[in-house]
């Protein structure tokens, strides 16, 4: 320890972080280029072996920034488990509408969700089929990056009607029911 200083150690870590970030940026730029040339995210995932979330963050840098910001908040929270592991579900940030009345998305017909919401390769939804309608709503609730996504694709009255039938991540359900108690009441009455 005598011949190395704390400053030397900080310099090593700083150099590593800089080279790691540069390599990630190059990799993400290359994945975005393949995507722009017609490769579907699911194909990028299959060929590279990267997870769906890794490919999603590579294709949408704003998602990575939001996720990393959320991770930092979670990391500083005192309620972390003793082993330091925090699940993806606990780290994922969700968007919640300000008002159900502002949500006036489509309720019938056929829609195609944009890639940032559904890049499964099956982003076409026939809203006249109840199962596809419910699937689209779940997808948008899980993947929305902004209030505008919710306004464009979710209808508030229909959401209240469908809510009791949805399987949703517990954190997402708590956030929405915390803001809109009317969503929780039909589920409680149905039980």
Backbone as a printed PyTorch tensor [residue, N CA C, xyz], in Angstrom:
tensor([[[  0.8240,  -1.1890,   0.0000],
         [  0.0000,   0.0000,   0.0000],
         [  0.8670,   1.2510,   0.0000]],

        [[  2.0860,   1.1320,   0.4940],
         [  2.9580,   2.2830,   0.6320],
         [  3.2990,   2.9800,  -0.6630]],

        [[  3.5140,   2.2320,  -1.7830],
         [  3.9520,   2.8740,  -3.0020],
         [  2.7930,   3.3750,  -3.8730]],

        [[  1.5370,   2.9770,  -3.5800],
         [  0.3850,   3.4540,  -4.3330],
         [ -0.4570,   4.3650,  -3.4510]],

        [[ -0.8960,   5.4640,  -4.0160],
         [ -1.7150,   6.4110,  -3.2630],
         [ -3.1870,   6.2420,  -3.6180]],

        [[ -4.0350,   6.8730,  -2.8320],
         [ -5.4690,   6.8650,  -3.1360],
         [ -5.7240,   7.5070,  -4.4930]],

        [[ -4.9330,   8.5230,  -4.8100],
         [ -5.0890,   9.2010,  -6.0960],
         [ -4.7790,   8.2380,  -7.2530]],

        [[ -3.7680,   7.3830,  -7.0840],
         [ -3.4560,   6.3740,  -8.1090],
         [ -4.6450,   5.4510,  -8.3220]],

        [[ -5.2480,   5.0050,  -7.2150],
         [ -6.3860,   4.1050,  -7.3020],
         [ -7.5710,   4.7900,  -7.9830]],

        [[ -7.8370,   6.0290,  -7.6040],
         [ -8.9340,   6.7790,  -8.2390],
         [ -8.6970,   6.9340,  -9.7430]],

        [[ -7.4460,   7.1580, -10.1350],
         [ -7.1030,   7.3130, -11.5400],
         [ -7.3520,   6.0120, -12.3110]],

        [[ -7.0040,   4.8760, -11.7000],
         [ -7.2420,   3.5750, -12.3370],
         [ -8.7380,   3.3640, -12.5590]],

        [[ -9.5280,   3.6170, -11.5210],
         [-10.9770,   3.4290, -11.6210],
         [-11.5630,   4.3900, -12.6470]],

        [[-11.1160,   5.6230, -12.6380],
         [-11.6170,   6.6120, -13.5840],
         [-11.2970,   6.1950, -15.0240]],

        [[-10.0820,   5.7090, -15.2600],
         [ -9.6940,   5.2550, -16.5950],
         [-10.5320,   4.0780, -17.0480]],

        [[-10.7830,   3.1450, -16.1170],
         [-11.6200,   1.9840, -16.4460],
         [-13.0320,   2.4270, -16.8100]],

        [[-13.6320,   3.2810, -15.9880],
         [-14.9960,   3.7450, -16.2440],
         [-15.0830,   4.4690, -17.5910]],

        [[-14.0910,   5.2930, -17.9020],
         [-14.1060,   6.0300, -19.1750],
         [-14.0290,   5.0660, -20.3600]],

        [[-13.1410,   4.0560, -20.2860],
         [-13.0210,   3.1220, -21.4080],
         [-14.2650,   2.2400, -21.5180]],

        [[-14.8440,   1.8590, -20.3780],
         [-16.0650,   1.0460, -20.3980],
         [-17.2080,   1.8370, -21.0350]],

        [[-17.3740,   3.0950, -20.6410],
         [-18.4460,   3.9230, -21.2100],
         [-18.2480,   4.1520, -22.6990]],

        [[-16.9950,   4.3500, -23.1290],
         [-16.7180,   4.5410, -24.5610],
         [-17.0570,   3.2700, -25.3360]],

        [[-16.7050,   2.1030, -24.7830],
         [-17.0160,   0.8330, -25.4560],
         [-18.5280,   0.6280, -25.5430]],

        [[-19.2550,   0.9370, -24.4850],
         [-20.7150,   0.8160, -24.5050],
         [-21.3280,   1.7430, -25.5490]],

        [[-20.8260,   2.9550, -25.6360],
         [-21.3560,   3.9090, -26.6150],
         [-21.1150,   3.4040, -28.0420]],

        [[-19.9100,   2.8290, -28.3040],
         [-19.6290,   2.2760, -29.6360],
         [-20.5660,   1.1120, -29.9390]],

        [[-20.7180,   0.2090, -28.9630],
         [-21.5940,  -0.9470, -29.1650],
         [-23.0220,  -0.4930, -29.4290]],

        [[-23.5310,   0.4560, -28.6250],
         [-24.8990,   0.9320, -28.8010],
         [-25.0850,   1.5990, -30.1640]],

        [[-24.0910,   2.3680, -30.6110],
         [-24.1820,   3.0210, -31.9220],
         [-24.2530,   1.9710, -33.0300]],

        [[-23.4790,   0.9050, -32.8940],
         [-23.5030,  -0.1610, -33.9000],
         [-24.8420,  -0.8920, -33.8930]],

        [[-25.3970,  -1.1480, -32.7090],
         [-26.7100,  -1.8010, -32.6330],
         [-27.7860,  -0.9070, -33.2490]],

        [[-27.7150,   0.3990, -32.9860],
         [-28.6890,   1.3280, -33.5790],
         [-28.5530,   1.3420, -35.1090]],

        [[-27.3200,   1.2300, -35.6080],
         [-27.1060,   1.2030, -37.0510],
         [-27.7330,  -0.0570, -37.6630]],

        [[-27.5300,  -1.2060, -37.0310],
         [-28.1530,  -2.4420, -37.5230],
         [-29.6730,  -2.3030, -37.4940]],

        [[-30.1800,  -1.7220, -36.4130],
         [-31.6240,  -1.5310, -36.2810],
         [-32.1450,  -0.6280, -37.3950]],

        [[-31.4160,   0.4430, -37.6890],
         [-31.8270,   1.3780, -38.7440],
         [-31.8350,   0.6970, -40.1110]],

        [[-31.0220,  -0.3520, -40.2650],
         [-30.9570,  -1.0690, -41.5360],
         [-31.9360,  -2.2260, -41.6040]],

        [[-32.8580,  -2.2850, -40.6460],
         [-33.9450,  -3.2500, -40.7330],
         [-33.8920,  -4.4030, -39.7490]],

        [[-32.8570,  -4.5020, -38.9450],
         [-32.8020,  -5.5850, -37.9580],
         [-33.8000,  -5.2940, -36.8550]],

        [[-34.6150,  -6.2740, -36.5470],
         [-35.5700,  -6.1240, -35.4570],
         [-34.8540,  -6.3190, -34.1210]],

        [[-35.3450,  -5.6690, -33.0660],
         [-34.7170,  -5.8430, -31.7470],
         [-34.6380,  -7.3070, -31.3200]],

        [[-35.6790,  -8.0670, -31.6340],
         [-35.6780,  -9.4690, -31.2380],
         [-34.5550, -10.2330, -31.9520]],

        [[-34.2350,  -9.8580, -33.1970],
         [-33.1290, -10.4890, -33.9170],
         [-31.7810, -10.0680, -33.3300]],

        [[-31.6600,  -8.7860, -32.9640],
         [-30.4330,  -8.3300, -32.3170],
         [-30.2080,  -9.0940, -31.0160]],

        [[-31.2860,  -9.2880, -30.2970],
         [-31.2030, -10.0220, -29.0340],
         [-30.7650, -11.4640, -29.2800]],

        [[-31.3780, -12.1090, -30.2710],
         [-31.0730, -13.5100, -30.5680],
         [-29.6190, -13.6870, -30.9900]],

        [[-29.1320, -12.8180, -31.8710],
         [-27.7860, -12.9750, -32.4130],
         [-26.7100, -12.5890, -31.3870]],

        [[-26.9340, -11.4970, -30.6540],
         [-25.9020, -11.0180, -29.7240],
         [-25.9290, -11.7330, -28.3890]],

        [[-27.1040, -12.2610, -28.0230],
         [-27.2260, -12.8730, -26.7010],
         [-27.5370, -11.8640, -25.6110]],

        [[-27.6850, -10.6040, -25.9910],
         [-28.0210,  -9.5790, -25.0090],
         [-29.4790,  -9.7210, -24.5860]],

        [[-29.7780,  -9.2670, -23.3910],
         [-31.1500,  -9.3220, -22.8960],
         [-32.0140,  -8.3130, -23.6460]],

        [[-33.3090,  -8.4930, -23.5210],
         [-34.2620,  -7.5640, -24.1520],
         [-34.0260,  -6.1510, -23.6410]],

        [[-33.7880,  -6.0230, -22.3380],
         [-33.5860,  -4.7000, -21.7410],
         [-32.2910,  -4.0610, -22.2320]],

        [[-31.2250,  -4.8410, -22.3920],
         [-29.9580,  -4.3000, -22.8910],
         [-30.1350,  -3.7620, -24.3040]],

        [[-30.8120,  -4.5140, -25.1650],
         [-31.0400,  -4.0650, -26.5410],
         [-31.9430,  -2.8320, -26.5310]],

        [[-32.9660,  -2.8510, -25.6980],
         [-33.8750,  -1.7010, -25.6070],
         [-33.1120,  -0.4340, -25.2080]],

        [[-32.2360,  -0.5570, -24.2210],
         [-31.4710,   0.6070, -23.7710],
         [-30.4670,   1.0550, -24.8240]],

        [[-29.9200,   0.1130, -25.5850],
         [-28.9850,   0.4760, -26.6520],
         [-29.7000,   1.2610, -27.7450]],

        [[-30.9230,   0.8410, -28.0790],
         [-31.6750,   1.4990, -29.1440],
         [-32.2870,   2.8210, -28.6980]],

        [[-32.4710,   2.9680, -27.3980],
         [-33.0900,   4.1860, -26.8540],
         [-32.2440,   4.7000, -25.6940]],

        [[-31.2030,   5.4920, -25.9770],
         [-30.2980,   5.9630, -24.9170],
         [-31.0230,   6.7050, -23.7890]],

        [[-32.1520,   7.3400, -24.1180],
         [-32.8910,   8.0560, -23.0720],
         [-33.4330,   7.0940, -22.0190]],

        [[-33.7300,   5.8550, -22.4310],
         [-34.2020,   4.8420, -21.4890],
         [-33.0610,   4.4600, -20.5450]],

        [[-31.8440,   4.3100, -21.0980],
         [-30.6960,   3.9710, -20.2490],
         [-30.4540,   5.0840, -19.2350]],

        [[-30.5130,   6.3420, -19.6900],
         [-30.2920,   7.4530, -18.7550],
         [-31.3390,   7.4350, -17.6440]],

        [[-32.6010,   7.2120, -18.0150],
         [-33.6740,   7.1700, -17.0100],
         [-33.4680,   5.9970, -16.0600]],

        [[-33.0800,   4.8460, -16.6020],
         [-32.8600,   3.6620, -15.7710],
         [-31.6890,   3.8880, -14.8270]],

        [[-30.5920,   4.4470, -15.3510],
         [-29.4310,   4.6900, -14.5010],
         [-29.7360,   5.7140, -13.4220]],

        [[-30.5230,   6.7310, -13.7530],
         [-30.9130,   7.7160, -12.7540],
         [-31.7500,   7.0420, -11.6760]],

        [[-32.6960,   6.2000, -12.0920],
         [-33.5410,   5.4870, -11.1390],
         [-32.6970,   4.5490, -10.2750]],

        [[-31.6980,   3.8840, -10.8770],
         [-30.8260,   2.9860, -10.1140],
         [-30.1010,   3.7390,  -9.0240]],

        [[-29.6230,   4.9410,  -9.3670],
         [-28.9070,   5.7210,  -8.3620],
         [-29.8330,   6.0550,  -7.2020]],

        [[-31.0790,   6.3810,  -7.4990],
         [-32.0340,   6.6840,  -6.4370],
         [-32.2880,   5.4510,  -5.5840]],

        [[-32.4640,   4.3050,  -6.2420],
         [-32.7090,   3.0660,  -5.5150],
         [-31.4910,   2.7000,  -4.6850]],

        [[-30.2890,   2.8980,  -5.2540],
         [-29.0630,   2.5330,  -4.5460],
         [-28.8940,   3.3430,  -3.2740]],

        [[-29.3820,   4.5630,  -3.2510],
         [-29.2260,   5.3850,  -2.0570],
         [-30.3630,   5.1800,  -1.0640]],

        [[-31.3810,   4.4370,  -1.4570],
         [-32.5160,   4.2020,  -0.5600],
         [-32.0930,   3.2740,   0.5800]],

        [[-32.5210,   3.5590,   1.8070],
         [-32.1200,   2.7480,   2.9460],
         [-32.7540,   1.3650,   2.9770]],

        [[-33.7940,   1.1170,   2.1800],
         [-34.5170,  -0.1440,   2.2610],
         [-33.9290,  -1.2450,   1.3680]],

        [[-32.7020,  -1.0830,   0.9030],
         [-32.0850,  -2.1240,   0.0680],
         [-31.8550,  -3.3930,   0.8670]],

        [[-32.0010,  -4.5220,   0.2150],
         [-31.7280,  -5.7860,   0.9060],
         [-30.2780,  -5.8620,   1.3560]],

        [[-30.0250,  -6.6730,   2.3690],
         [-28.6890,  -6.7920,   2.9360],
         [-27.6720,  -7.2800,   1.9100]],

        [[-28.1050,  -8.1350,   0.9690],
         [-27.1570,  -8.6690,  -0.0090],
         [-26.8680,  -7.6820,  -1.1330]],

        [[-27.5350,  -6.5070,  -1.1430],
         [-27.2770,  -5.4780,  -2.1410],
         [-28.0140,  -5.6740,  -3.4560]],

        [[-28.7200,  -6.7920,  -3.6130],
         [-29.4240,  -7.0560,  -4.8570],
         [-30.7710,  -6.3580,  -4.8580]],

        [[-31.0500,  -5.6560,  -5.9270],
         [-32.3620,  -5.0560,  -6.1260],
         [-32.8690,  -5.5480,  -7.4710]],

        [[-34.0350,  -6.1310,  -7.4790],
         [-34.5690,  -6.7180,  -8.7080],
         [-34.8400,  -5.6510,  -9.7630]],

        [[-34.9030,  -6.1030, -11.0050],
         [-35.2240,  -5.1980, -12.1070],
         [-36.5850,  -4.5390, -11.8710]],

        [[-37.5520,  -5.3220, -11.3950],
         [-38.8930,  -4.7850, -11.1540],
         [-38.8560,  -3.6420, -10.1450]],

        [[-38.0030,  -3.7580,  -9.1520],
         [-37.9130,  -2.7030,  -8.1350],
         [-37.1940,  -1.4690,  -8.6810]],

        [[-36.3010,  -1.6530,  -9.6540],
         [-35.5450,  -0.5220, -10.2110],
         [-36.2870,   0.1760, -11.3400]],

        [[-37.1770,  -0.5210, -12.0140],
         [-37.8390,   0.0370, -13.1960],
         [-38.7170,   1.2120, -12.8160]],

        [[-38.6090,   2.2630, -13.5870],
         [-39.4640,   3.4200, -13.3350],
         [-40.6890,   3.3410, -14.2430]],

        [[-41.8120,   3.7770, -13.7210],
         [-43.0660,   3.7640, -14.4650],
         [-43.6120,   5.1800, -14.5380]],

        [[-44.3890,   5.4310, -15.5730],
         [-45.0390,   6.7220, -15.7450],
         [-46.4920,   6.5710, -15.3340]],

        [[-46.9850,   7.5450, -14.5750],
         [-48.3820,   7.5380, -14.1430],
         [-49.0280,   8.8270, -14.6380]],

        [[-50.2350,   8.7130, -15.1620],
         [-50.9540,   9.8810, -15.6800],
         [-51.2750,  10.8570, -14.5620]],

        [[-51.4670,  12.1090, -14.9480],
         [-51.8570,  13.1280, -13.9790],
         [-53.3650,  13.0890, -13.7400]],

        [[-54.1140,  12.7230, -14.7800],
         [-55.5680,  12.6760, -14.6940],
         [-56.0860,  11.6280, -15.6700]],

        [[-57.0580,  10.8370, -15.2360],
         [-57.6490,   9.8420, -16.1370],
         [-58.4230,  10.5160, -17.2600]],

        [[-58.9470,  11.7050, -17.0010],
         [-59.7080,  12.4300, -18.0240],
         [-58.8250,  12.8570, -19.2000]],

        [[-57.5050,  12.9960, -18.9590],
         [-56.5820,  13.3850, -20.0300],
         [-56.2660,  12.2350, -20.9760]],

        [[-56.6130,  11.0210, -20.5650],
         [-56.2790,   9.8370, -21.3660],
         [-57.4080,   9.5830, -22.3580]],

        [[-57.1370,   9.8520, -23.6200],
         [-58.1650,   9.7260, -24.6540],
         [-57.6530,   8.9540, -25.8540]],

        [[-56.9640,   7.8610, -25.5780],
         [-56.3990,   7.0430, -26.6460],
         [-57.4680,   6.2610, -27.3800]],

        [[-57.0730,   5.5040, -28.3870],
         [-58.0200,   4.7510, -29.2040],
         [-58.7120,   3.6430, -28.4100]],

        [[-59.9480,   3.3570, -28.7800],
         [-60.7150,   2.2980, -28.1130],
         [-61.2350,   1.2550, -29.0990]],

        [[-61.0460,   1.5130, -30.3800],
         [-61.5030,   0.5610, -31.3970],
         [-60.6320,   0.6860, -32.6300]],

        [[-60.7900,  -0.2680, -33.5190],
         [-59.9970,  -0.2600, -34.7440],
         [-58.6730,  -0.9830, -34.5540]],

        [[-57.7690,  -0.7620, -35.4870],
         [-56.4480,  -1.3940, -35.4450],
         [-55.4020,  -0.3120, -35.2890]],

        [[-54.4580,  -0.5390, -34.3820],
         [-53.3790,   0.4250, -34.1530],
         [-52.0320,  -0.3020, -34.2080]],

        [[-51.0130,   0.4500, -34.5130],
         [-49.6350,  -0.0410, -34.4690],
         [-48.8890,   0.8010, -33.4420]],

        [[-48.4270,   0.1740, -32.3800],
         [-47.6650,   0.9020, -31.3740],
         [-46.2800,   1.2460, -31.9190]],

        [[-45.7430,   2.3960, -31.5230],
         [-44.3770,   2.7320, -31.9500],
         [-43.3620,   1.7820, -31.3120]],

        [[-42.2080,   1.6870, -31.9360],
         [-41.1830,   0.7380, -31.4900],
         [-40.7470,   0.9460, -30.0490]],

        [[-40.7130,   2.1880, -29.5680],
         [-40.2410,   2.3840, -28.1930],
         [-41.2220,   1.8090, -27.1690]],

        [[-42.4500,   1.5420, -27.5860],
         [-43.4240,   0.9110, -26.6920],
         [-43.5080,  -0.5870, -26.9150]],

        [[-43.4460,  -1.0160, -28.1600],
         [-43.5520,  -2.4470, -28.4550],
         [-42.6760,  -2.7850, -29.6470]],

        [[-41.5590,  -3.4060, -29.3710],
         [-40.6640,  -3.8050, -30.4450],
         [-40.5850,  -5.3230, -30.5350]],

        [[-41.6800,  -5.9620, -30.1780],
         [-41.7340,  -7.4220, -30.1860],
         [-41.8170,  -7.9960, -31.6000]],

        [[-42.1300,  -7.1540, -32.5700],
         [-42.3660,  -7.6500, -33.9170],
         [-43.8490,  -7.8920, -34.1580]],

        [[-44.6520,  -7.7220, -33.1160],
         [-46.0980,  -7.9000, -33.2300],
         [-46.7890,  -6.7050, -32.5670]],

        [[-46.4620,  -5.5110, -33.0390],
         [-46.9590,  -4.2760, -32.4270],
         [-48.2920,  -3.8220, -33.0160]],

        [[-48.9250,  -4.6780, -33.7950],
         [-50.2290,  -4.3530, -34.3950],
         [-51.3170,  -4.9300, -33.4910]],

        [[-52.2640,  -4.0870, -33.0970],
         [-53.3100,  -4.4970, -32.1660],
         [-54.6800,  -4.2110, -32.7590]],

        [[-55.5100,  -5.2450, -32.8290],
         [-56.9040,  -5.1010, -33.2370],
         [-57.6950,  -4.8700, -31.9510]],

        [[-58.0640,  -3.6190, -31.7060],
         [-58.7130,  -3.2510, -30.4530],
         [-60.1470,  -3.7710, -30.3550]],

        [[-60.6730,  -4.3010, -31.4420],
         [-62.0060,  -4.8910, -31.4020],
         [-61.9620,  -6.3000, -30.8120]],

        [[-60.7690,  -6.8320, -30.6220],
         [-60.5890,  -8.1360, -29.9690],
         [-60.1770,  -7.8780, -28.5270]],

        [[-60.9970,  -8.2540, -27.5560],
         [-60.7320,  -7.9220, -26.1510],
         [-59.3390,  -8.3320, -25.6620]],

        [[-58.8490,  -9.4810, -26.0760],
         [-57.5240,  -9.9270, -25.6090],
         [-56.4200,  -9.0210, -26.1360]],

        [[-56.5170,  -8.5920, -27.4000],
         [-55.4950,  -7.7070, -27.9760],
         [-55.5910,  -6.3100, -27.3800]],

        [[-56.8040,  -5.8520, -27.0900],
         [-56.9870,  -4.5560, -26.4460],
         [-56.3060,  -4.5650, -25.0750]],

        [[-56.5840,  -5.5890, -24.2740],
         [-55.9840,  -5.6920, -22.9390],
         [-54.4650,  -5.8050, -23.0490]],

        [[-53.9830,  -6.5590, -24.0220],
         [-52.5440,  -6.7180, -24.2130],
         [-51.8820,  -5.3870, -24.5550]],

        [[-52.5240,  -4.5910, -25.4080],
         [-51.9660,  -3.2920, -25.7640],
         [-51.9070,  -2.3740, -24.5400]],

        [[-52.9700,  -2.3600, -23.7410],
         [-52.9850,  -1.5030, -22.5650],
         [-51.8820,  -1.9080, -21.5890]],

        [[-51.7230,  -3.2070, -21.3550],
         [-50.6570,  -3.6780, -20.4540],
         [-49.2880,  -3.2620, -20.9830]],

        [[-49.0900,  -3.4170, -22.2850],
         [-47.8030,  -3.0510, -22.8860],
         [-47.5210,  -1.5730, -22.6920]],

        [[-48.5020,  -0.7280, -22.9820],
         [-48.3020,   0.7170, -22.8560],
         [-48.0530,   1.0910, -21.3910]],

        [[-48.8230,   0.5330, -20.4720],
         [-48.6220,   0.8440, -19.0530],
         [-47.2200,   0.4520, -18.5960]],

        [[-46.7400,  -0.6810, -19.0590],
         [-45.4150,  -1.1620, -18.6590],
         [-44.2720,  -0.3980, -19.3160]],

        [[-44.4560,   0.0240, -20.5690],
         [-43.3360,   0.5640, -21.3450],
         [-43.3640,   2.0690, -21.5710]],

        [[-44.4260,   2.7650, -21.1760],
         [-44.5270,   4.2060, -21.4340],
         [-43.3350,   4.9500, -20.8370]],

        [[-42.7740,   5.8610, -21.6380],
         [-41.6510,   6.6810, -21.1920],
         [-42.0980,   8.0850, -20.8050]],

        [[-43.3330,   8.4310, -21.1580],
         [-43.7980,   9.7930, -20.9020],
         [-45.3190,   9.8100, -20.7550]],

        [[-45.7960,  10.9070, -20.2070],
         [-47.2420,  11.1220, -20.0900],
         [-47.8680,  11.1450, -21.4860]],

        [[-47.1280,  11.6730, -22.4650],
         [-47.6430,  11.7270, -23.8420],
         [-47.9240,  10.3350, -24.3920]],

        [[-47.0830,   9.3470, -24.0360],
         [-47.3480,   7.9640, -24.4570],
         [-48.6910,   7.5070, -23.9000]],

        [[-48.9480,   7.8100, -22.6410],
         [-50.2100,   7.3960, -22.0140],
         [-51.3960,   8.0960, -22.6740]],

        [[-51.2690,   9.4020, -22.8920],
         [-52.3620,  10.1680, -23.5110],
         [-52.6840,   9.6520, -24.9120]],

        [[-51.6510,   9.2470, -25.6440],
         [-51.8430,   8.8250, -27.0310],
         [-52.4660,   7.4370, -27.1520]],

        [[-52.2400,   6.5520, -26.1690],
         [-52.6090,   5.1560, -26.3670],
         [-53.5780,   4.5840, -25.3490]],

        [[-53.8870,   5.3050, -24.2810],
         [-54.7740,   4.7880, -23.2310],
         [-56.0100,   5.6800, -23.1340]],

        [[-57.1600,   5.0730, -22.9770],
         [-58.4020,   5.8080, -22.7350],
         [-58.7560,   5.6270, -21.2550]],

        [[-58.9400,   6.7350, -20.5320],
         [-59.1670,   6.6890, -19.0930],
         [-60.3780,   5.8680, -18.6800]],

        [[-61.5160,   6.0630, -19.3370],
         [-62.7340,   5.3200, -18.9530],
         [-62.5690,   3.8230, -19.2100]],

        [[-61.9600,   3.4910, -20.3400],
         [-61.7390,   2.0910, -20.6600],
         [-60.7180,   1.4710, -19.6960]],

        [[-59.7170,   2.2500, -19.3070],
         [-58.7200,   1.7600, -18.3490],
         [-59.3800,   1.3790, -17.0280]],

        [[-60.2880,   2.2110, -16.5410],
         [-60.9890,   1.9120, -15.2820],
         [-61.7690,   0.6050, -15.4200]],

        [[-62.4030,   0.4150, -16.5630],
         [-63.1860,  -0.8010, -16.7740],
         [-62.3040,  -2.0540, -16.8590]],

        [[-61.1560,  -1.9350, -17.5280],
         [-60.2760,  -3.0870, -17.7290],
         [-59.3520,  -3.3770, -16.5430]],

        [[-59.0840,  -2.3790, -15.7230],
         [-58.0730,  -2.4730, -14.6650],
         [-58.1580,  -3.7530, -13.8170]],

        [[-59.3480,  -4.1460, -13.3480],
         [-59.3990,  -5.3400, -12.4870],
         [-58.9350,  -6.6210, -13.1760]],

        [[-58.9130,  -6.6360, -14.4960],
         [-58.5460,  -7.8610, -15.2200],
         [-57.0570,  -7.9450, -15.5160]],

        [[-56.3140,  -6.8570, -15.2930],
         [-54.9020,  -6.8090, -15.6630],
         [-54.0110,  -7.5050, -14.6660]],

        [[-53.0380,  -8.2610, -15.1830],
         [-51.8990,  -8.6550, -14.3660],
         [-50.8470,  -7.6010, -14.6450]],

        [[-50.3970,  -6.9230, -13.5630],
         [-49.3880,  -5.8730, -13.6970],
         [-48.3280,  -6.0570, -12.6180]],

        [[-47.1230,  -5.5510, -12.8580],
         [-46.1200,  -5.5950, -11.7980],
         [-46.6530,  -4.8650, -10.5540]],

        [[-46.3980,  -5.4040,  -9.3700],
         [-46.9420,  -4.8040,  -8.1410],
         [-46.6110,  -3.3210,  -7.9830]],

        [[-45.3780,  -2.9280,  -8.3200],
         [-44.9990,  -1.5240,  -8.1740],
         [-45.8360,  -0.6280,  -9.0890]],

        [[-46.0640,  -1.0670, -10.3140],
         [-46.8780,  -0.2980, -11.2580],
         [-48.3160,  -0.1930, -10.7470]],

        [[-48.8660,  -1.3000, -10.2910],
         [-50.2340,  -1.2960,  -9.7600],
         [-50.3490,  -0.3390,  -8.5720]],

        [[-49.3790,  -0.4000,  -7.6440],
         [-49.4140,   0.4900,  -6.4580],
         [-49.3670,   1.9540,  -6.8630]],

        [[-48.4950,   2.2920,  -7.8210],
         [-48.3750,   3.6830,  -8.2540],
         [-49.6920,   4.2070,  -8.8290]],

        [[-50.2940,   3.4300,  -9.7210],
         [-51.5420,   3.8720, -10.3450],
         [-52.6890,   3.9050,  -9.3330]],

        [[-52.8140,   2.8710,  -8.5160],
         [-53.9190,   2.8470,  -7.5420],
         [-53.7080,   3.8890,  -6.4410]],

        [[-52.4520,   4.2320,  -6.1600],
         [-52.1790,   5.2960,  -5.1990],
         [-52.6420,   6.6470,  -5.7100]],

        [[-52.4760,   6.8810,  -7.0030],
         [-52.9030,   8.1470,  -7.5900],
         [-54.3970,   8.1450,  -7.8990]],

        [[-54.9340,   6.9660,  -8.2850],
         [-56.3410,   6.8690,  -8.6740],
         [-57.0260,   5.7640,  -7.8680]],

        [[-57.5520,   6.0830,  -6.6790],
         [-58.2020,   5.0670,  -5.8400],
         [-59.3650,   4.3620,  -6.5360]],

        [[-59.9840,   5.0170,  -7.5250],
         [-61.1020,   4.3910,  -8.2380],
         [-60.6560,   3.1430,  -9.0040]],

        [[-59.3660,   3.0300,  -9.2730],
         [-58.8730,   1.8180,  -9.9310],
         [-58.8570,   0.6440,  -8.9540]],

        [[-58.5460,   0.9110,  -7.7020],
         [-58.4560,  -0.1630,  -6.7030],
         [-59.8320,  -0.6420,  -6.2700]],

        [[-60.8240,   0.2470,  -6.2150],
         [-62.1340,  -0.1530,  -5.6790],
         [-62.8310,  -1.2440,  -6.4640]],

        [[-62.8890,  -1.2060,  -7.8000],
         [-63.5850,  -2.2970,  -8.4990],
         [-62.9260,  -3.6530,  -8.2400]],

        [[-61.5950,  -3.6540,  -8.1200],
         [-60.8760,  -4.9090,  -7.8810],
         [-61.2290,  -5.4370,  -6.5020]],

        [[-61.3030,  -4.5530,  -5.5230],
         [-61.6350,  -4.9580,  -4.1580],
         [-63.0640,  -5.4840,  -4.1080]],

        [[-63.9820,  -4.8050,  -4.7890],
         [-65.3810,  -5.2380,  -4.7970],
         [-65.5350,  -6.5750,  -5.5030]],

        [[-64.7100,  -6.8210,  -6.5590],
         [-64.8060,  -8.0720,  -7.3040],
         [-64.2900,  -9.2690,  -6.5140]],

        [[-63.4010,  -9.0170,  -5.5410],
         [-62.7650, -10.1050,  -4.7820],
         [-63.6610, -10.7550,  -3.7870]]])
